[in-house]
Amino acid sequence: MTYEIIRGDSFETLQRFHREGRKFDAILTDPPYCSRPGGSYGSGARKYVNLARVGSRLEDCNFSEAPNQFAAYEFARHWMQASALVLRAPGYFFCFTDWVMIPAFTMAMQSSGIVYRGLIPWNKNNARCHPGYFTQVCEFVIWGTVNGVSDKFVKGYLEGSAPANESRIHPTQKNETVCAELLRILPDDATDVLDPFCGSATTGAACARFGINFVGVENVPTIADVAENRLRNTTWAQRLTTKEEADKWTEQTPAFW
Ligand SMILES: C[S@@+](CC[C@H](N)C(=O)[O-])C[C@H]1O[C@@H](n2cnc3c(N)ncnc32)[C@H](O)[C@@H]1O
């Protein structure tokens, strides 16, 4: 089983894969949501990079003012359209989102030719509380396929805390087991998964549990280093096909940190 971290822009890489005829069985990704301007990236605009190049109107949007679903839509439809072109049927597409960007991302997905099939709540358990607000303990995974579906039965609810303290190696790191749960729906002959916004490569670590090849794209060099280091220290399972086999493998193989 192999992994590859590509240091570059997701949109350009997706376009190159399309030109080369390279295909993936699934895309499982966690793009920048830009829902909290001034958050861990300093400004919302810094999250969306290389935007002028894709010809969008994003440069007209002031990310510092407010979460902006229209800007997020403009960004998402470019990379989602490019994503649809590199998926082989059934071609599962999973995209993490918070509640703010659900409308933008689901519209972008539908305009990209991916059939929007559902929304999976992910209960993180460890959300911040604010007076007067309902505590937003869930993020979501929107999902769809390009053509058909697999024959697997998988629950439509995810639970698991976002990594904290010493296990946190990326500001918006996802839970590895949650990502692995999503991969359970792939057909037995699925071999290749792509994450165009891979961060610390949590999707890659989840692929390792099933022995699925992984390609991640990350445009911040220091974060790409973190991803490579993580996957170098991850033991890749032989190709596993059943839930029981994958669970057994995971028990025997603790994460490296
Ligand atoms: C939400 S984080 C992903 C975190 C990841 N799921 C994890 O568990 O570590 C999104 C990542 O996409 C990267 N990114 C943002 N824009 C990008 C682009 N145009 N091309 C490639 N990577 C990009 C960011 O640097 C960031 O690390």
The ligand as a MOL file (V3000), in Angstrom:
LIG
                    3D

  0  0  0     0  0            999 V3000
M  V30 BEGIN CTAB
M  V30 COUNTS 27 29 0 0 0
M  V30 BEGIN ATOM
M  V30 1 C -9.3400 22.0140 7.6160 0
M  V30 2 S -7.6570 21.6850 7.2990 0 CHG=1
M  V30 3 C -7.6000 19.9110 7.1580 0
M  V30 4 C -7.2660 19.2450 8.4640 0
M  V30 5 C -7.1840 17.7270 8.3380 0
M  V30 6 N -8.4940 17.1550 8.1300 0
M  V30 7 C -6.5260 17.1050 9.5520 0
M  V30 8 O -7.1610 16.2610 10.2240 0
M  V30 9 O -5.3850 17.4580 9.8420 0 CHG=-1
M  V30 10 C -7.4930 22.1990 5.6320 0
M  V30 11 C -6.0660 22.1690 5.1140 0
M  V30 12 O -6.1060 22.5440 3.7410 0
M  V30 13 C -4.9530 23.3170 3.4490 0
M  V30 14 N -5.2790 24.1340 2.2610 0
M  V30 15 C -6.0140 25.2770 2.2020 0
M  V30 16 N -6.1420 25.6930 0.9390 0
M  V30 17 C -5.4740 24.7860 0.1650 0
M  V30 18 C -5.2430 24.6640 -1.2450 0
M  V30 19 N -5.7420 25.5590 -2.1070 0
M  V30 20 N -4.5040 23.6270 -1.6870 0
M  V30 21 C -3.9960 22.7080 -0.8240 0
M  V30 22 N -4.1840 22.7750 0.5180 0
M  V30 23 C -4.9080 23.8000 1.0060 0
M  V30 24 C -4.7050 24.1220 4.7190 0
M  V30 25 O -3.3530 24.5170 4.8180 0
M  V30 26 C -5.1180 23.1310 5.8040 0
M  V30 27 O -4.0100 22.4090 6.3290 0
M  V30 END ATOM
M  V30 BEGIN BOND
M  V30 1 1 1 2
M  V30 2 1 2 3
M  V30 3 1 2 10
M  V30 4 1 3 4
M  V30 5 1 4 5
M  V30 6 1 5 6
M  V30 7 1 5 7
M  V30 8 2 7 8
M  V30 9 1 7 9
M  V30 10 1 10 11
M  V30 11 1 11 12
M  V30 12 1 11 26
M  V30 13 1 12 13
M  V30 14 1 13 14
M  V30 15 1 13 24
M  V30 16 1 14 15
M  V30 17 1 14 23
M  V30 18 2 15 16
M  V30 19 1 16 17
M  V30 20 1 17 18
M  V30 21 2 17 23
M  V30 22 1 18 19
M  V30 23 2 18 20
M  V30 24 1 20 21
M  V30 25 2 21 22
M  V30 26 1 22 23
M  V30 27 1 24 25
M  V30 28 1 24 26
M  V30 29 1 26 27
M  V30 END BOND
M  V30 END CTAB
M  END
